[in-house]
Amino acid sequence: MKFLVTGVAGFIGFHVSQRLLAAGHQVVGIDNLNDYYDVGLKQARLDQIAQHPAFSFSKMDLADRQAISSLFEQQGFDRVIHLGAQAGVRYSIENPHAYADANLIGHLNILEGCRHHKIGHLLYASSSSVYGLNRKMPFSTDDSVDHPVSLYAATKKANELMSHTYSHLYQLPTTGLRFFTVYGPWGRPDMALFKFTRAMLAGERIDVYNNGQMKRDFTYIDDIAEAIVRLQDVIPQPDEQWTVETGTPASSSAPYRVYNIGNSQPVSLMDYIKALENALGIEANKNLMPMQPGDVLETSADTQPLYDAINFRPQTSVAEGVQQFVNWYREFYHS
């Protein structure tokens, strides 16, 4: 099949594209290669997949309505995996308009392209951050997510709502993917594992927020990619028995679904750091700091619906995943 992958030079987009190409699909990737983090890393990811004959790339901004419309017009995609977005919780506090452009207007442009060209299935990146002030663990797609604590989270919740509208109005099958703290080789430099590794190798202190009293459902990138590739074949069907009063928010009378993709085994931040210390053979010099605006204390994913849908749930241990990241980091940065 022919796939559009947005955010193809990004962490998840890169890995998913590799998997699709290896499975024999054709991939058209787009990315605006913005400088939110090191463009050189994004280009290095692109260089890896550009060697595949079934891959083509266009530098394009999701918010460019005419460019996105023309892309759909020219290419004739079978399915779309929409992973391009402005990422980052803290950055959304400093640069809110970047999130409106990429995550709201950009998502609308993708929905419009899918609608007008009868795309068979749209999968798109949501986030565990939509759970916001929720305290009941593990986070379930059956729960309400009406109290986000960052603009980033609010845009991801908005993406789910926008997608439901298009599923309802135009019978466009959409699947939302709530990712839980993704990490691994080729990861993002703005995330803790990357920052900690760089600082520790340089002999610098690492900033540990909320004095380390946080837990995250750290999810290894290969598990994320596996789940996405399996889910793209699970096309949502309308549930005619579904009602607002009796149904789950994760499904609908429209062809619409939302899944958690997480490891379901929350790990304390201090244990995560310990795994990194073991992998690097270096003890971290920790700078204990207060909680940051927009952060949440704990995340944990209920992945039973995911397992029911694809007979797979993420399970790579933090010790194994962190070691794989460190191996990649040392090779890539010759450190």
Rosetta silent file (secondary structure, phi, psi, omega in degrees, C-alpha in Angstrom):
SEQUENCE: MKFLVTGVAGFIGFHVSQRLLAAGHQVVGIDNLNDYYDVGLKQARLDQIAQHPAFSFSKMDLADRQAISSLFEQQGFDRVIHLGAQAGVRYSIENPHAYADANLIGHLNILEGCRHHKIGHLLYASSSSVYGLNRKMPFSTDDSVDHPVSLYAATKKANELMSHTYSHLYQLPTTGLRFFTVYGPWGRPDMALFKFTRAMLAGERIDVYNNGQMKRDFTYIDDIAEAIVRLQDVIPQPDEQWTVETGTPASSSAPYRVYNIGNSQPVSLMDYIKALENALGIEANKNLMPMQPGDVLETSADTQPLYDAINFRPQTSVAEGVQQFVNWYREFYHS
SCORE:     score description
SCORE:     0.000 S_00000001
   1 L     0.000  166.954  179.019    0.000    0.000    0.000 S_00000001
   2 E  -107.567  119.196 -177.244    0.955    3.640   -0.281 S_00000001
   3 E  -109.452  140.808  162.041    1.297    5.470    3.035 S_00000001
   4 E   -96.759  125.754  172.746    1.661    9.121    3.907 S_00000001
   5 E  -117.137  114.054  176.276    3.739    9.494    7.074 S_00000001
   6 E   -88.241  152.775 -175.142    3.830   13.012    8.480 S_00000001
   7 L    66.238   36.951 -171.654    6.667   14.007   10.788 S_00000001
   8 L   -67.828  -24.410  177.781    8.788   11.434    8.984 S_00000001
   9 L   -87.857    0.096  178.322   12.070   12.950   10.210 S_00000001
  10 L   -82.399  173.989 -175.107   10.796   12.777   13.782 S_00000001
  11 H   -57.675  -56.779 -176.442   11.536   10.088   16.336 S_00000001
  12 H   -75.774  -40.981 -179.650    8.415    7.943   15.900 S_00000001
  13 H   -57.883  -39.762  177.963    7.842    8.767   12.222 S_00000001
  14 H   -61.084  -49.521 -178.003   11.343    7.563   11.361 S_00000001
  15 H   -66.879  -41.397  179.725   10.913    4.203   13.100 S_00000001
  16 H   -64.796  -40.752  179.610    7.404    3.597   11.731 S_00000001
  17 H   -62.640  -41.017  176.803    8.533    4.394    8.191 S_00000001
  18 H   -58.332  -42.467 -179.010   11.377    1.889    8.477 S_00000001
  19 H   -66.546  -42.984 -179.840    8.886   -0.769    9.538 S_00000001
  20 H   -64.214  -42.408  179.660    6.453    0.006    6.716 S_00000001
  21 H   -64.848  -41.509  178.996    9.207   -0.046    4.099 S_00000001
  22 H   -63.392  -27.514  179.731   10.565   -3.341    5.434 S_00000001
  23 L   -84.803   -0.328  175.555    7.050   -4.784    5.096 S_00000001
  24 L    96.474    8.206  179.069    6.986   -3.884    1.402 S_00000001
  25 L   -85.856  164.810  172.786    4.857   -0.731    1.496 S_00000001
  26 E   -98.277  136.099 -177.864    5.524    2.556   -0.285 S_00000001
  27 E  -125.701  124.810  168.879    6.071    5.563    1.998 S_00000001
  28 E  -104.994  120.210 -177.240    5.781    9.241    1.156 S_00000001
  29 E  -110.307  141.569  172.553    7.147   11.249    4.059 S_00000001
  30 E  -127.623  151.560  178.327    6.720   14.923    4.870 S_00000001
  31 E  -165.962  146.994  177.376    8.358   17.074    7.542 S_00000001
  32 L   -93.380   -2.468  177.388    9.101   20.774    7.900 S_00000001
  33 L    50.229   44.910 -179.425   12.492   20.045    9.543 S_00000001
  34 L   -71.173  168.900 -173.309   11.975   22.854   12.059 S_00000001
  35 L   -99.626   28.547  174.771   14.651   23.751   14.584 S_00000001
  36 L   -56.053  -38.177  166.942   12.722   22.852   17.763 S_00000001
  37 L  -140.442  177.229 -172.355   15.628   20.467   18.244 S_00000001
  38 L   -42.263  111.740  179.280   18.788   19.585   16.288 S_00000001
  39 H   -66.327  -28.578  178.683   17.977   19.586   12.564 S_00000001
  40 H   -60.732  -37.584  177.748   21.131   17.528   11.996 S_00000001
  41 H   -67.596  -42.457  178.044   19.583   14.611   13.903 S_00000001
  42 H   -61.488  -42.564  179.779   16.395   14.868   11.845 S_00000001
  43 H   -65.311  -37.457  178.500   18.451   14.912    8.639 S_00000001
  44 H   -64.190  -38.253  175.431   20.451   11.878    9.811 S_00000001
  45 H   -62.700  -46.502  179.850   17.204    9.959   10.332 S_00000001
  46 H   -58.768  -42.203 -179.033   16.049   10.982    6.855 S_00000001
  47 H   -59.902  -32.766  178.978   19.356    9.896    5.342 S_00000001
  48 H   -65.340  -46.108 -175.458   18.790    6.426    6.817 S_00000001
  49 H   -87.017  -17.853 -179.252   15.402    5.889    5.181 S_00000001
  50 L   -66.130  -16.928 -179.986   16.148    7.828    1.977 S_00000001
  51 L   -72.555  -15.944 -176.733   18.263    4.862    0.842 S_00000001
  52 L   -82.836  129.975 -176.095   15.101    2.784    0.385 S_00000001
  53 L   -65.453  -20.019 -178.672   13.748    2.856   -3.203 S_00000001
  54 L   -93.879   13.555 -179.380   10.091    2.878   -2.030 S_00000001
  55 E  -113.825  137.360  171.169   10.581    6.063    0.008 S_00000001
  56 E  -136.247  151.131 -173.767   10.157    9.646   -1.129 S_00000001
  57 E  -129.307  140.562  170.739   10.353   12.861    0.888 S_00000001
  58 E  -130.343  129.307  173.812    8.903   16.351    0.595 S_00000001
  59 E   -77.242  119.946 -170.726    9.797   19.204    2.894 S_00000001
  60 L  -156.890  144.114  178.097    6.417   20.598    3.811 S_00000001
  61 L   -98.288  131.884 -179.223    4.658   22.388    6.657 S_00000001
  62 L   -57.809  -30.264 -177.107    1.434   20.863    7.968 S_00000001
  63 L   -79.513   -5.894  179.478   -0.086   24.328    8.292 S_00000001
  64 L   -83.472   94.161 -171.978    0.406   25.006    4.551 S_00000001
  65 H   -59.201  -44.293 -177.442   -3.100   24.246    3.383 S_00000001
  66 H   -66.550  -40.855 -179.100   -2.405   24.469   -0.343 S_00000001
  67 H   -65.404  -42.646  179.867    0.699   22.277   -0.164 S_00000001
  68 H   -66.249  -42.165  179.235   -1.080   19.561    1.841 S_00000001
  69 H   -61.146  -43.326  179.941   -4.080   19.670   -0.480 S_00000001
  70 H   -65.697  -38.474  179.047   -1.845   19.324   -3.549 S_00000001
  71 H   -58.815  -48.551  179.002    0.053   16.447   -1.957 S_00000001
  72 H   -63.627  -39.293 -178.978   -3.142   14.433   -1.454 S_00000001
  73 H   -61.598  -40.194 -172.803   -4.315   15.354   -4.956 S_00000001
  74 H   -84.499  -29.067 -164.952   -1.116   14.117   -6.590 S_00000001
  75 H   -97.058  -33.850 -179.486   -0.256   11.018   -4.575 S_00000001
  76 L    65.624   61.738 -178.846   -3.345    8.845   -4.077 S_00000001
  77 L   -74.309  149.381  170.886   -2.603    7.470   -0.612 S_00000001
  78 L   -87.365  -43.504 -178.440   -4.211    4.330    0.763 S_00000001
  79 E  -141.395  158.459 -179.332   -3.579    5.191    4.415 S_00000001
  80 E  -128.360  130.201  172.979   -2.203    8.061    6.466 S_00000001
  81 E  -115.761  105.029 -170.217   -0.121    7.875    9.645 S_00000001
  82 E   -98.065   97.101 -177.358   -0.089   11.412   11.019 S_00000001
  83 L  -113.280   -3.911  179.183    2.778   11.777   13.487 S_00000001
  84 L   -75.972  134.270  179.683    3.875   15.321   12.657 S_00000001
  85 L  -171.384  165.005  167.911    3.177   17.864   15.391 S_00000001
  86 L   -84.727  114.881 -175.089    4.791   20.463   17.579 S_00000001
  87 L   -93.108  171.102  172.090    5.904   18.342   20.515 S_00000001
  88 L    99.651  126.652  179.033    6.849   19.185   24.092 S_00000001
  89 H   -75.880  -50.978 -173.800    4.886   20.155   27.183 S_00000001
  90 H   -68.352  -36.759 -179.828    7.127   22.921   28.521 S_00000001
  91 H   -63.103  -27.766 -178.346    7.725   24.521   25.116 S_00000001
  92 H   -69.829  -20.585  176.824    3.955   24.952   24.741 S_00000001
  93 H   -75.807  -33.387 -177.914    4.003   27.350   27.687 S_00000001
  94 H   -87.284  -32.408 -172.678    6.603   29.538   25.963 S_00000001
  95 L  -132.815   63.571 -172.878    5.435   29.278   22.347 S_00000001
  96 H   -59.688  -34.406 -174.882    1.681   28.607   22.275 S_00000001
  97 H   -67.291  -27.581  176.848    1.127   29.749   18.689 S_00000001
  98 H   -61.082  -31.111 -178.314    3.458   27.062   17.329 S_00000001
  99 H   -78.750  -34.363  176.120    0.996   24.488   18.713 S_00000001
 100 H   -65.505  -42.308 -177.709   -2.035   26.149   17.158 S_00000001
 101 H   -66.822  -53.191 -173.340   -0.345   26.172   13.740 S_00000001
 102 H   -78.585  -43.763 -168.742    1.056   22.628   13.715 S_00000001
 103 H   -91.481  -26.722  178.732   -1.344   20.724   15.936 S_00000001
 104 H  -100.057  -60.115  179.043   -4.689   22.359   15.196 S_00000001
 105 H   -64.585  -42.360  179.711   -4.471   23.841   11.679 S_00000001
 106 H   -60.656  -43.086  179.486   -2.080   21.084   10.611 S_00000001
 107 H   -65.707  -39.541  177.298   -4.400   18.361   11.879 S_00000001
 108 H   -61.719  -42.104 -179.900   -7.368   19.967   10.127 S_00000001
 109 H   -62.482  -37.970  177.575   -5.449   20.054    6.841 S_00000001
 110 H   -67.939  -43.183  177.826   -4.701   16.323    7.160 S_00000001
 111 H   -59.169  -42.566  179.828   -8.352   15.562    7.990 S_00000001
 112 H   -64.130  -41.660  177.508   -9.481   17.530    4.936 S_00000001
 113 H   -61.665  -42.724  179.431   -7.028   15.668    2.714 S_00000001
 114 H   -65.660  -40.200 -178.682   -8.265   12.332    4.043 S_00000001
 115 H   -64.133  -48.971 -173.326  -11.898   13.332    3.630 S_00000001
 116 H   -74.797  -17.931 -176.246  -11.626   14.519    0.033 S_00000001
 117 L  -118.002   19.422  170.531   -9.508   11.589   -1.120 S_00000001
 118 L    49.698   51.455  179.670  -11.366    8.787    0.631 S_00000001
 119 L   -66.727  136.748 -174.161   -8.394    7.582    2.704 S_00000001
 120 L   -70.595  -26.234 -178.998   -8.978    4.055    4.024 S_00000001
 121 E  -166.482  127.847  172.678   -7.624    4.731    7.531 S_00000001
 122 E  -109.291  119.210  170.440   -6.127    7.714    9.349 S_00000001
 123 E  -107.609  138.612 -176.113   -3.977    6.983   12.408 S_00000001
 124 E  -141.384  152.868 -178.194   -2.754   10.028   14.333 S_00000001
 125 E   -79.460  119.970  164.659   -0.598   10.792   17.335 S_00000001
 126 E  -106.022 -151.851 -174.986   -2.369   11.764   20.519 S_00000001
 127 E  -161.416  149.986  173.475   -0.624   11.694   23.904 S_00000001
 128 H   -64.023  -16.977 -179.669   -0.866   10.417   27.468 S_00000001
 129 H   -64.598  -16.293  179.548   -0.741   14.108   28.433 S_00000001
 130 H   -63.846  -19.993 -178.406   -4.480   14.338   27.632 S_00000001
 131 H   -71.871  -19.061  169.388   -5.139   12.667   31.012 S_00000001
 132 L    46.743 -115.847 -175.809   -4.075   15.901   32.735 S_00000001
 133 L   -81.520    0.501  178.179   -5.459   16.093   36.260 S_00000001
 134 L   -56.779  139.732 -179.459   -6.740   12.496   36.220 S_00000001
 135 L  -118.421  -19.538 -179.355   -5.560   10.561   39.272 S_00000001
 136 L   -69.539  125.807 -178.919   -7.139    7.116   38.840 S_00000001
 137 L  -112.257  147.614   -8.304   -4.471    4.634   37.762 S_00000001
 138 L   -74.519  160.163  177.114   -3.945    3.158   35.305 S_00000001
 139 E   -64.149  129.929 -178.122   -5.190    5.744   32.830 S_00000001
 140 L  -118.877  143.996  176.366   -8.010    4.221   30.809 S_00000001
 141 L   -69.153   -7.131  173.056   -9.493    5.273   27.496 S_00000001
 142 L   -78.435  -14.795 -174.611  -12.839    4.768   29.262 S_00000001
 143 L   -85.846  152.353  171.933  -12.079    7.818   31.429 S_00000001
 144 L   -67.690  142.931  176.927  -12.994   11.429   30.744 S_00000001
 145 L  -129.445   63.090 -174.127  -10.029   13.601   29.685 S_00000001
 146 L  -104.611    9.965 -176.734  -11.451   17.082   30.079 S_00000001
 147 L  -133.758   66.130  176.830   -8.807   18.664   32.324 S_00000001
 148 L   -67.232  157.325 -178.852   -5.462   19.027   30.491 S_00000001
 149 L  -120.531   12.913  172.278   -2.651   20.930   32.234 S_00000001
 150 L  -148.185  155.482  177.641   -0.689   22.129   29.197 S_00000001
 151 H   -64.431  -35.492  175.914   -1.615   23.653   25.854 S_00000001
 152 H   -54.415  -50.038  179.692    0.172   20.747   24.170 S_00000001
 153 H   -60.977  -40.296 -179.653   -2.206   18.329   25.913 S_00000001
 154 H   -63.397  -38.000  178.575   -5.194   20.493   24.986 S_00000001
 155 H   -67.913  -33.474  179.508   -4.231   20.390   21.293 S_00000001
 156 H   -71.101  -38.682  173.463   -3.978   16.596   21.430 S_00000001
 157 H   -62.742  -40.915  178.248   -7.418   16.342   23.021 S_00000001
 158 H   -62.323  -38.061  177.634   -8.657   18.709   20.304 S_00000001
 159 H   -59.832  -39.984  178.184   -7.186   16.391   17.651 S_00000001
 160 H   -65.000  -42.060  179.976   -9.278   13.533   19.031 S_00000001
 161 H   -66.290  -43.288  178.681  -12.416   15.669   18.962 S_00000001
 162 H   -61.940  -41.521 -179.440  -11.731   16.922   15.430 S_00000001
 163 H   -64.728  -41.234  178.476  -11.117   13.356   14.260 S_00000001
 164 H   -60.203  -40.280 -179.848  -14.377   12.152   15.782 S_00000001
 165 H   -59.508  -44.677 -179.704  -16.230   14.880   13.929 S_00000001
 166 H   -70.654  -34.228  174.831  -14.779   13.751   10.589 S_00000001
 167 H   -63.092  -40.896 -178.568  -15.458   10.097   11.409 S_00000001
 168 H   -71.004  -48.778 -174.482  -19.068   11.019   12.166 S_00000001
 169 H   -73.982  -38.739 -169.216  -19.696   13.382    9.259 S_00000001
 170 H  -120.339    7.490 -178.953  -17.742   11.645    6.494 S_00000001
 171 L    55.575   33.601  176.258  -17.363    8.050    7.753 S_00000001
 172 L   -82.033  118.357  178.732  -13.583    8.526    7.751 S_00000001
 173 L   -69.865  122.128 -179.990  -12.013    5.734    9.874 S_00000001
 174 E  -128.318  142.056  177.041   -9.721    7.368   12.444 S_00000001
 175 E  -130.480  120.605  177.974   -7.579    5.883   15.218 S_00000001
 176 E   -92.543  137.415 -175.213   -6.003    8.043   17.922 S_00000001
 177 E  -116.401  105.756  179.083   -2.767    6.840   19.522 S_00000001
 178 E   -88.115   96.993 -177.895   -2.116    8.008   23.075 S_00000001
 179 E   -78.296  141.708  177.117    1.630    7.504   23.426 S_00000001
 180 L  -112.400  112.518  173.864    3.198    7.159   26.863 S_00000001
 181 L    29.173   80.000 -177.150    6.747    8.629   27.281 S_00000001
 182 E   -81.561  138.022  178.942    8.477    7.126   24.264 S_00000001
 183 E  -146.737  165.182  176.950   12.242    6.557   24.433 S_00000001
 184 L   140.317 -176.191 -179.580   14.973    4.659   22.625 S_00000001
 185 L   -54.083  143.626 -177.460   17.572    4.953   19.828 S_00000001
 186 L    67.704   22.068 -175.811   17.257    8.043   17.598 S_00000001
 187 L   -69.723 -179.257 -175.442   15.192    9.692   20.363 S_00000001
 188 L   -87.353  132.650 -179.026   14.425   13.354   20.933 S_00000001
 189 L   -66.953  -14.573 -179.731   17.104   15.604   22.473 S_00000001
 190 L   -87.808   -1.299 -177.695   14.476   17.525   24.471 S_00000001
 191 L   -98.508  158.715 -167.796   13.504   14.419   26.463 S_00000001
 192 H   -55.249  -46.872 -174.114   14.956   13.346   29.803 S_00000001
 193 H   -60.245  -43.280  179.883   16.949   10.298   28.697 S_00000001
 194 H   -64.797  -48.612 -178.298   18.763   12.234   25.984 S_00000001
 195 H   -64.152  -42.159  179.364   19.448   15.240   28.219 S_00000001
 196 H   -62.946  -45.052 -178.199   20.599   13.079   31.119 S_00000001
 197 H   -61.343  -46.785 -179.178   22.945   11.045   28.915 S_00000001
 198 H   -61.271  -45.089 -178.570   24.520   14.124   27.352 S_00000001
 199 H   -66.331  -44.117 -177.525   25.016   15.813   30.726 S_00000001
 200 H   -64.682  -39.471  178.242   26.403   12.730   32.478 S_00000001
 201 H   -68.132  -26.107  178.742   28.940   12.066   29.712 S_00000001
 202 L   -89.547    0.449 -179.459   30.016   15.712   29.951 S_00000001
 203 L    75.358   21.748 -178.221   30.426   15.470   33.733 S_00000001
 204 L  -102.012  162.524  177.873   27.542   17.893   34.326 S_00000001
 205 L   -76.060  152.579  175.689   24.674   17.759   36.782 S_00000001
 206 E  -107.903  140.577  178.467   21.239   16.572   35.681 S_00000001
 207 E   -83.451  118.834 -178.099   18.051   18.441   36.585 S_00000001
 208 E  -114.129  109.912 -172.815   15.666   16.105   38.416 S_00000001
 209 E   -80.545  153.417 -176.940   12.194   17.616   38.794 S_00000001
 210 H    52.301   35.270  179.470    9.914   17.224   41.807 S_00000001
 211 H    53.937   26.636  178.324   12.953   15.846   43.643 S_00000001
 212 H    82.772    0.884 -176.324   12.602   12.679   41.580 S_00000001
 213 L   -86.162   62.235  178.133    9.168   11.888   43.034 S_00000001
 214 L  -139.623  155.158  175.027    7.546   11.070   39.691 S_00000001
 215 E  -128.310  143.615  178.184    6.617    7.928   37.795 S_00000001
 216 E  -134.264  146.935  175.737    6.338    7.457   34.056 S_00000001
 217 L   -89.109   73.235 -177.356    5.073    4.664   31.846 S_00000001
 218 L   -63.248  127.974 -173.294    8.274    4.642   29.773 S_00000001
 219 E  -126.235  123.517 -173.708    7.590    2.910   26.449 S_00000001
 220 E   -72.794  141.527 -172.199   10.322    1.664   24.131 S_00000001
 221 H   -58.185  -38.052 -179.684   10.237    2.886   20.544 S_00000001
 222 H   -63.954  -34.180  176.740   10.218   -0.587   18.930 S_00000001
 223 H   -68.194  -39.313  177.251    7.080   -1.443   20.907 S_00000001
 224 H   -61.217  -49.171 -178.346    5.445    1.794   19.770 S_00000001
 225 H   -62.688  -40.605  178.466    6.279    1.096   16.108 S_00000001
 226 H   -60.260  -45.130 -179.392    5.045   -2.505   16.369 S_00000001
 227 H   -63.665  -41.515 -178.963    1.714   -1.369   17.794 S_00000001
 228 H   -64.925  -46.374 -177.712    1.230    1.276   15.089 S_00000001
 229 H   -63.799  -35.798  176.075    2.034   -1.087   12.230 S_00000001
 230 H   -70.237  -41.909 -175.673   -0.405   -3.651   13.620 S_00000001
 231 H   -68.251  -25.862 -177.708   -3.130   -1.058   14.265 S_00000001
 232 L   -64.637  -19.061  175.773   -3.043    0.349   10.742 S_00000001
 233 L   -90.584   -7.559 -179.467   -4.704   -2.902    9.645 S_00000001
 234 L   -99.546   87.534 -173.798   -7.397   -2.651   12.366 S_00000001
 235 L   -83.572  122.776 -177.616   -9.813   -0.274   10.679 S_00000001
 236 L   -58.808  141.549  175.952  -12.458    1.104   13.071 S_00000001
 237 L  -116.445  148.725  175.798  -16.055    0.163   12.352 S_00000001
 238 L   -61.711  140.218  175.381  -19.154    2.034   13.513 S_00000001
 239 L  -104.967  103.413 -173.689  -20.722    0.561   16.636 S_00000001
 240 L   -69.998  -17.626  178.277  -24.456    0.839   16.082 S_00000001
 241 L   -86.120   -9.685 -173.042  -25.176   -0.082   19.714 S_00000001
 242 L   -72.213  137.303  169.476  -22.983    2.750   21.041 S_00000001
 243 L  -135.398  159.454  177.314  -24.529    5.724   22.852 S_00000001
 244 L   -58.830  -37.524 -174.888  -22.993    8.610   24.764 S_00000001
 245 L   -72.749  -35.504 -173.012  -24.739    7.373   27.916 S_00000001
 246 L  -113.406  -13.622 -175.337  -23.606    3.747   27.775 S_00000001
 247 L   -92.030  166.745  176.024  -20.541    3.699   25.501 S_00000001
 248 L   -82.914  147.722  175.481  -16.841    4.322   26.158 S_00000001
 249 L   -62.491  -15.886 -176.470  -15.262    7.644   25.045 S_00000001
 250 L   -83.137   -5.972  177.794  -12.727    5.524   23.123 S_00000001
 251 L  -136.255 -171.642 -171.843  -15.284    4.339   20.568 S_00000001
 252 L  -169.880  170.670  168.779  -18.381    5.679   18.849 S_00000001
 253 L   -74.733   -8.692  174.260  -21.296    5.112   16.535 S_00000001
 254 L   -98.561  164.873  178.487  -18.798    6.497   13.992 S_00000001
 255 L   -76.611   76.212 -169.672  -15.681    4.600   12.740 S_00000001
 256 E  -139.828  132.533  175.752  -13.531    6.077   15.496 S_00000001
 257 E  -142.739  153.462  173.050  -11.193    4.553   18.095 S_00000001
 258 E  -132.272  135.951  178.734   -8.613    5.719   20.625 S_00000001
 259 E  -129.378  145.636  164.686   -5.956    3.477   22.210 S_00000001
 260 E   -80.232  136.786  169.731   -3.318    3.838   24.889 S_00000001
 261 E  -122.947   96.819 -177.522    0.116    2.693   23.750 S_00000001
 262 L  -145.391  172.382 -176.238    2.190    2.282   26.892 S_00000001
 263 L   -84.260  -15.811  178.803    4.274   -0.250   28.767 S_00000001
 264 L    63.425   17.093  177.316    1.731   -0.607   31.625 S_00000001
 265 L  -136.663   81.388 -176.974    4.595   -0.796   34.126 S_00000001
 266 L   -58.263  141.091 -179.002    5.289    2.674   35.556 S_00000001
 267 E  -122.634  136.797  178.819    8.872    3.244   36.661 S_00000001
 268 E   -67.775  149.970 -179.851    9.999    5.888   39.149 S_00000001
 269 H   -58.217  -38.364  179.916   12.207    8.630   37.737 S_00000001
 270 H   -65.328  -36.819  177.072   14.977    7.634   40.173 S_00000001
 271 H   -69.636  -34.231  176.168   14.884    4.016   38.925 S_00000001
 272 H   -62.919  -45.267  177.819   15.033    5.297   35.353 S_00000001
 273 H   -63.412  -39.503  178.031   18.119    7.306   36.249 S_00000001
 274 H   -61.009  -41.104  177.519   19.596    4.228   37.952 S_00000001
 275 H   -61.819  -37.756  178.460   19.119    2.231   34.735 S_00000001
 276 H   -70.244  -40.839  176.253   20.979    4.977   32.861 S_00000001
 277 H   -57.938  -43.363  179.687   23.772    5.032   35.452 S_00000001
 278 H   -64.492  -41.469 -177.769   24.172    1.273   35.009 S_00000001
 279 H   -69.072  -36.227 -178.683   24.181    1.531   31.213 S_00000001
 280 H   -87.641  -22.488 -172.495   26.747    4.357   31.170 S_00000001
 281 L    70.776   29.623 -179.033   28.841    3.171   34.117 S_00000001
 282 L  -132.855  137.092  174.406   28.599    6.707   35.528 S_00000001
 283 L   -87.285  131.618 -177.617   26.909    7.942   38.714 S_00000001
 284 L   -76.350  139.704  171.357   24.685   10.938   38.091 S_00000001
 285 L   -95.036  106.743 -168.247   25.236   14.205   39.958 S_00000001
 286 E   -94.848  133.244  174.177   21.611   15.178   40.591 S_00000001
 287 E  -104.940   96.348 -175.431   20.268   18.710   40.851 S_00000001
 288 E   -73.642  128.753 -173.452   16.934   18.224   42.674 S_00000001
 289 E  -132.627  163.170  179.064   14.346   20.756   41.555 S_00000001
 290 L   -72.428  169.362  176.843   10.639   21.541   42.119 S_00000001
 291 L   -59.335  143.357  179.226    7.789   20.337   39.914 S_00000001
 292 L   -96.459  146.684  176.470    7.562   22.115   36.561 S_00000001
 293 L   -57.504  137.532  177.945    4.377   23.763   35.232 S_00000001
 294 L    91.045  -14.638  179.516    2.461   21.435   32.915 S_00000001
 295 L   -80.239  158.713  173.321    3.989   18.244   34.330 S_00000001
 296 L  -119.450  155.803 -175.253    1.997   15.416   35.917 S_00000001
 297 L   -71.085  -39.367 -171.883    3.107   13.250   38.844 S_00000001
 298 E  -150.708  144.999  170.222    2.476    9.844   37.352 S_00000001
 299 L  -130.483  145.449  178.425    1.397    8.120   34.158 S_00000001
 300 L  -157.020  130.580 -173.552    0.279    4.535   33.705 S_00000001
 301 E  -101.550  130.214  165.549   -1.457    3.001   30.697 S_00000001
 302 L   -84.995  110.667 -175.991   -4.337    0.552   30.656 S_00000001
 303 L  -109.391   15.219  179.968   -3.481   -1.323   27.440 S_00000001
 304 H   -59.396  -44.461  177.721   -6.048   -4.115   27.593 S_00000001
 305 H   -60.598  -35.348  176.754   -8.090   -2.673   24.679 S_00000001
 306 H   -63.364  -46.495  179.203   -4.882   -2.446   22.627 S_00000001
 307 H   -61.058  -42.365  179.073   -4.078   -6.072   23.394 S_00000001
 308 H   -61.038  -33.719 -175.848   -7.627   -7.105   22.501 S_00000001
 309 H   -80.433  -37.075 -171.173   -7.289   -5.318   19.142 S_00000001
 310 H  -129.297    4.522  178.937   -3.827   -6.471   18.024 S_00000001
 311 L    56.938   37.271 -179.885   -2.776   -9.299   20.379 S_00000001
 312 L  -152.581  139.664  168.838    0.269   -7.268   21.429 S_00000001
 313 L  -137.967  142.342  179.510    1.232   -5.043   24.310 S_00000001
 314 L   -56.434  142.001 -176.924    4.516   -3.174   24.821 S_00000001
 315 L  -152.221    5.901  178.229    6.820   -4.987   27.234 S_00000001
 316 L   -63.635  129.195 -178.401   10.471   -3.980   26.724 S_00000001
 317 L   -71.983  154.421  178.127   12.025   -3.378   30.164 S_00000001
 318 H   -60.936  -40.767 -179.977   13.550   -0.017   31.038 S_00000001
 319 H   -58.511  -44.919 -179.554   16.933   -1.672   31.712 S_00000001
 320 H   -69.353  -45.745 -177.117   16.972   -3.179   28.215 S_00000001
 321 H   -65.255  -41.845  179.499   15.581   -0.109   26.455 S_00000001
 322 H   -65.566  -39.571  177.436   17.937    2.352   28.158 S_00000001
 323 H   -61.810  -40.609  177.971   20.924    0.153   27.314 S_00000001
 324 H   -63.289  -39.705  177.633   19.859    0.128   23.655 S_00000001
 325 H   -63.686  -46.791 -178.480   19.623    3.935   23.700 S_00000001
 326 H   -61.468  -41.376  177.892   23.062    4.310   25.272 S_00000001
 327 H   -58.986  -45.268  178.810   24.582    1.946   22.690 S_00000001
 328 H   -64.744  -46.480 -175.991   23.078    4.049   19.886 S_00000001
 329 H   -58.983  -47.096 -178.163   24.068    7.360   21.509 S_00000001
 330 H   -62.630  -38.373  179.041   27.706    6.359   21.982 S_00000001
 331 H   -71.111  -45.369 -175.325   27.957    5.184   18.371 S_00000001
 332 H   -67.368  -41.366 -176.812   26.118    8.143   16.832 S_00000001
 333 L  -100.334    5.845  179.394   27.960   10.827   18.827 S_00000001
 334 L    49.442   49.228 -174.902   31.251    8.903   19.110 S_00000001
 335 L  -120.831    0.000    0.000   31.208    9.415   22.861 S_00000001
